[in-house]
């Protein structure tokens, strides 16, 4: 647990200095009720807070907890594999989902993540490449017509999030293409999702095989791959670190839930919403984090029953910055940058009163009806990294609440506060 620093010893901002610098900003009525924690990113000392230990609705800052658990438990080179194996019959093949929702049916020049093209490290696994490999293997064995099964058995439980709206998140499946978006190139915050993501992936794979000269007879059906089935082809996602960065930068709910399921898989829990939440909670507990007031029900933060105190979010960020946890660094590198990337690309602007924070603030955003949260890092005027968590509830104007929080963090960037 973070402990308060009452003096400015060792170059730390002091409680009194922070209070004087922030003045009335933390009491801005635009935020309605605000609970917050500000801590030193190097030592983890709590510098200033209000209601910092009180459970609050985290919204998408839940993704920080999911990400820390995943990076702690999973090996850094973990990749999610989508493969094709031989089926029970001589002319049967099975497309096996490995839980990678970023698998894409697009050509490389069409792929955009948060509006930006991808590089070699962030490029998603390619369904066209999988079809090409599969076709080559089938032709080598003399087959040009096959029956296709689809194996989604990796996931258990309901595919529907309790707060599923078909845009922010749709049905989850172990086999998805382009995150189940109805239009693959729709790179907006909340695209329309299909109701049958596995069916969509199977249809796209069928078309791609056809383009390679392989005909799929009949309609693909769901069936588990035979035990020990011989592999024909496979493609893999970026590493878990790159997936975490993508989920955080763009507040990707579907990817966050898929990451939580990978934690569940590694922890031998049911690979479901409940299993993911339980596995993430267990891993955070194992890390020695104070779990009082923490209640997780999903991996994305869409569940309004999640609770996390601000001080816990500050703990997570301090741990991610600690030298003895280098595997957690993608939590920090994945945070959106004020005025530049992800969900902060249109914040920290001069017109909002927070332009001085542009490029200096990196933070995960969170938003639900009546809830606005922000947790991240900022470099102060003395070059010291501070971590912070701001959690607002009851604000009638979401943008006004967000901009009020941004002004608090911008003030932190402009002072040494000793």
Secondary structure, 3 states (H helix, E strand, C coil): CCCECCCCHHHCCCHHHHHHHHCCHHHCHHHEEEEEEEEECCCCCEEEEECCCCEECCHHHHHHHHHHHHHHHCCCCCCCEEEEEECCCCCEEEEECCCCCCCECCCHHHCCECCECCCCCCCCCEHHHHHHHHHHHHHHCCCCEEEEEEECCCCCCCCCCCCCCCCCCCCCCCCCCHHHECCCCCCCCCCCECCCHHHHHHHHHHHHHHHCCCEECCCCEECCCCCCCCEEEEEECCCHHHHHHHHHHCCCHHHHHHHHHHHHHHCCCCCCHHHHHHHHHHHHHHCCCCCCCCECCCCCCCCCCCEEEHHHHHHHHHHHHCCCCHHHHHHHHCCEECCCCHHHCCCCCHHHCCHHHCCCEEEEEEEECCEEEEEEEEECCCCCEEEEEEEEECCCCHHHHHHHHHHHHHHHHHCCCC
